[in-house]
Amino acid sequence: MGYDSRGGNCSDGMTQTRPRIGITMRLEQTTNRFYLGRDYSEAVEAAGGIPVHISLIPKADYVETVVAQLDGILLPGSDSDVDPLRYGQQPHPQLGTVQTIKDETDLLVIAAAERRHIPIFAICFGMQILNVSRGGTLIQDINSQVPNAIKHEQGPPRDRPSHRIHLSENTRLSNIGGAVDALVNSHHHQAVESIGADLVATAWSTDGVVEALEDPRADRFIVAVQWHPELGWQNDPLSQRLFREFINEAMSAREVDLASVSTPA
């Protein structure tokens, strides 16, 4: 089954309604603009979804209204760090920029998505804020807090696979990847420390840093990775499989939701 940029992996030639995927944006502090790297939207579209940008407006009624119209949530990376006060720690000397508006909006989006049981795919900062939303904590700076750490801030070229990870067997991630190891890119200085409720670690780098999380419950799709598959969507098979599976799950969730609406009470 091919990776069809026109509409996902439909094999019967029929046009399907694409699932709508909400992607939270970033804030550029120097210009006070919302923005988002193009790779996230392009990866969603290529896998068969419709990207919908979610502005960083941390109001519950706004977020609820937006999420009610979506079939899946993509939590992207960010050039900011999660505020350590949110997980009960004081700021480490190497803590980066904290953007309260980003933290608050992402947390509201996660809560709204979880109430509706719609699929969530979280990347880098997205994985970290997801873990914090479940009561987990973070390593605030890998280089100063992880003994014998490998290089996790790769730099350009950003899509280059730079280190190996090991995937736990019989997990959603290893089933998607079709293997128990992979090469990934790396652009982060923070990482998961204690794991939040109803999440399990499913991949690690050689220095023990957690590289992926998922919710093991069968009635939901929540997968989080520490690397950036959106940078590899054109050429990397694992990146393509991750986005394809996410879009397929969002499509399934959409069909279930439409069926429940059309079925008489």
N, C-alpha and C positions, 0 to 999 in steps of 0.2 A: 504494500500500500504506500503510495508516494506522499511526499511532503508538498502539498499543493497550495501555493500562495494565493490562489483564487478563492479557496473556500475550505481549507482543511483537507481531510483525508476521505472525503465522500467517494465511494467506489461505484455507486450506481448511476452517476451522472446527473442526479437530481439536485436541484438547488435547495439548500436548507437555510433556514433563518439562522444567522450566526449568533452565538452567545455574546452578550455584552459584558466586557471585562473592565471593571473599574481599576484605575491605577492612580494612587495618590501621588501628588506632585512634590516638588522641592521648592525651597525659598532661597532666592539669591539675595543675600542681605545687603550687598552694596547698591543694588538697583531696586530692591523691594519688589522683585518680580517673581511670580510662580513660573517654574520651568520643569522640563523633564527631558532626559536624553532620549533621542529618537529610537534607540535600539529596543526599548521595552515595547513601544507601540508597534514597531515593525515586526517584532517576534510574535506578538499576539495576533496581528493581522495575517502573517504568513501561516500560522497554525490554524487559522479559520475563525478567529474571533474579531469582535469590534472593540477597539480600545476606546475607553471613556475616561478622560482625565478628571480627577477629583481635586478640586481646589482645596488648599489648606485653610479651611474655615471650621474651627473647632466648636461648632454648634450642633447639639444633638439632633434638633429637628431637621437641619440641613442634611446632615449625614444620613439620617434615617430615610429621608425622601429620596436621596440619590441611590443608596444601597438597595432600596425597594425595587428599583428599576434595573438592577444588575443581575447577572447570572454567575459571576465569579469576581474575586478580588485578587489583584496582583499588588503585593507590597514590595516596592522597589528599594534599591540601595539609596543611600543619602551621604552627603559630605558632612553631615552632623553626627554627633553621638547622642545616644539616649541619656537623658538626665539621670545620673546615678541616684539621686534622691528618690526616684520612682521605684528603686529596688533596694532602698535602705542603706546606701553607701554614701560616704563623703567623696568629693571629687579628687581623683588621682592627679598628680602633677602633669601627667601626659594626656589628660582628658582633652578631647578636641572641642569644637564649637557645639553648643547645645541650642537647639531651636525648639522652644516650648510649643510653638504652633504646629510644628511637624509631629512631635510626640503626641500631643493631645488629639490631633485629627486622626492619625493612624490608629490610636487606641479606640477612638469612637467607631472607626470603620471596622476594626476587628470585632468589636462587641456586636455591632449591627449585623455583620456577616455571620457570626457564630449563632446569633439568635435565629437566623434564617437557614442555617446549615448549608450555606452556599460555599462552593470550593474556594480555598485560599492557597495561593502560591506565593511564598515569601522569599525574597532574595537579599542577602547580605544584611544591611540595616533592617530590612523587613523581617528577617529571621530573628534578629535581636529584639526588636520591639514586640514581636509575637511572643517570644519567650518571657519577656518582662510582663506582658499582659496576662500570662498564666502564673505569675508569681515567681518566675525564675530570676536569676541574677546574671551579671556579665563580668567578664574579665575586662577591666577598663583599658589596659594596654598590654598587649601580648609580649612585646620585647622586654619589658621590665618585670612582668609577672609570671611568665611561663619559662621554666628552665629549659635550656637547649632548644629554644624555639627556632623553627625554620623561618625563611623570609615569607611573610604573608602580605606585604605591600609591594606588589610586583612592579608597578610603574608601566610605562609604555614598552612595547605595544600591548594594549590592554586585553586583547583577545588571546594572547599567547598562553597555552597551558604551561604552568610553571612548577607545579608540584603534584605528587600523587596522593590519592586518598583511598582509604579502605572502606567498603560498604558492607554493612551487616547483612547477612543472608536472610532470605524470606521476609523482606520488608517491601513496602510499596516502592521505595527508591531503587532497591536492587532489582526488583522485577521490571521497573521501567528501564533501568540501565542495561539489564541483561548480563551483568557481570558483578564481581565483588571488588573490583578496583577500577580507578579512573584517573585520568590526568585533568586537572582543572586550573583555571586562572585564579588569581588571588589579589584582592584589593581591600584589605581591612586591617585595622590595628586593634580591634576589639573582638571578643568571642564570647560564646556561651560559657558560663561558669556552672551554677546549679540549674537543673532543668525544671521547667515549669510543669504544672499539673497537666496530666493527660497528654504529655509529649514524651517521646523517646528519641534518643540519639541513634542515628542510622548510618553515620559516616564520620571518619576521623582522619586527620592528617597524621604524619609519622611522629609528630611531637605531642600527639594526644589532644590537639585542639578539635573540638566538635565541629564538623563540617556540614551536618544535616540533621534536621529534626522532622518528625512527623507525628500526627495524632493516629494511634493505632486502631481507634474505634472504626468499625466497619461502616457506620452510617454517615461518614463525612470524609471529605478530601481536604487535608491540611498538610502540605509538604513545604518544607523550608530548607534552603541551601545557603551556605556561606559564600560560595563563589558566584560568578555572574554568567549564567547561561544565556542571558540576552545578548551578550557580546559574541556568542558562538552560534547563533541561530542559523546562519547561512551555511556553515560547513561542518559543525561539530554534531555527530549523531546523538550524543547524550543530551545536549542542549535541545535539539529538535524533538527528541522523545519526551523530555520534560514538558515542553510547551504543548506538544500534541496531546499528551495525557491530560494536562490541566484543561485544555479547551474541550476535549471529549467529556470530561467530568462536568464542566460547566454546561455543555449542551445537554447532557443527561439531566442535570438539575433543572434546566429550563423546561425540558419536556415534561418532567414530573410536575413542575409548578403549573404549567399550562393545563395539564390533565386535571389537576385538582381544582382549577378555576372553572373548567368546562363541565365537570361532573356535577349533576344536580345534588343538592343536599338531601 
